[in-house]
Each structure stands twice: as C-alpha cells, then as structure tokens.
C-alpha cells in the first residue's frame, strides 16, 4: 500500500511499517515504492528535488521530482524549466 501527502507519514508499507518520516525525508511527497523497498519522491525544501531512499540511505536525484520507479530501479522523473 502506498499513501502520499504532505507532512506526517507519506509512505506506508504494511509489511515493514515504513514511513517517509522514518526515512529522514521531511516536507516531502513519496510517489512510488518498488518490490524491494526502494522509495522515490520529491522533497520540497527550496529548491525542490527528487530523492531515492534505498536500504537506509537517501540519495538526492538530479531532477526536480520523481514520479515512479520500476522493479529494476529505473526512475521516471521531471525537470521544471
């Protein structure tokens, strides 16, 4: 199950009880969760930036926002002009 929104738990994974707040990413929106537990989304601290959470580490992405991830780790994102 994936739940997204601002502030508070943004991602919930029923089998592990993971939330974006637990991941250390605040003021953000989680967009997708793959089968191995990777989470992608957008952090809204200025400037907005996409992020990948994987195995306890948050990696900033060189995009303004991330919208999906598949089970091979390929990320769909966007850049604002």
C-alpha positions in Angstrom: 0.0 0.0 0.0 1.3 3.5 -0.9 -0.1 6.6 0.7 1.2 10.0 -0.2 0.7 13.5 1.1 2.5 16.3 2.9 3.8 16.1 6.5 3.2 13.0 8.5 3.5 9.5 7.2 3.7 9.7 3.4 4.7 6.2 2.5 3.4 3.2 4.4 4.5 -0.3 3.6 2.2 -2.6 5.5 4.8 -5.5 5.8 7.5 -3.3 7.3 5.8 -0.2 8.6 8.0 2.3 6.8 7.0 5.9 6.6 8.8 8.8 4.8 9.2 10.5 8.2 11.1 7.3 9.4 13.3 7.7 6.3 14.5 11.1 7.3 12.9 13.0 4.5 10.7 15.8 5.8 8.4 18.2 3.8 8.2 15.7 1.0 5.8 13.5 -1.0 6.5 9.9 -1.7 5.4 8.9 -5.2 6.3 5.2 -5.6 7.6 2.1 -3.8 9.1 -0.9 -5.6 9.0 -4.6 -4.6 12.5 -4.4 -3.0 11.5 -1.4 -0.8 13.1 1.5 -2.7 11.1 4.7 -2.3 11.2 7.7 -4.7 9.6 11.0 -4.3 10.1 14.8 -4.1 11.4 16.8 -1.2 10.0 20.4 -1.2 12.8 22.2 0.6 13.9 25.0 -1.8 14.8 24.1 -4.4 12.5 21.0 -4.9 14.5 17.9 -5.6 13.7 14.2 -6.3 15.1 11.6 -3.9 15.6 7.9 -3.8 15.6 6.1 -0.4 17.2 2.7 -0.5 18.4 0.5 2.4 18.5 3.3 4.9 20.2 5.9 2.7 18.6 8.9 1.0 20.2 9.9 -2.4 19.3 13.2 -4.0 18.5 12.9 -7.7 19.5 15.3 -10.4 15.8 16.0 -11.1 13.2 18.3 -9.7 10.8 15.5 -8.8 10.5 11.7 -9.1 7.2 10.1 -10.0 7.7 6.4 -10.4 10.2 3.5 -10.1 10.1 0.0 -11.6 11.4 -3.2 -10.1 14.7 -2.8 -11.9 15.3 0.6 -10.3 14.6 2.7 -13.3 13.2 6.1 -12.2 10.7 8.4 -14.0 11.1 12.0 -13.1 10.8 15.5 -14.3 12.7 18.8 -14.6 11.0 22.1 -14.3 12.2 24.9 -16.6 
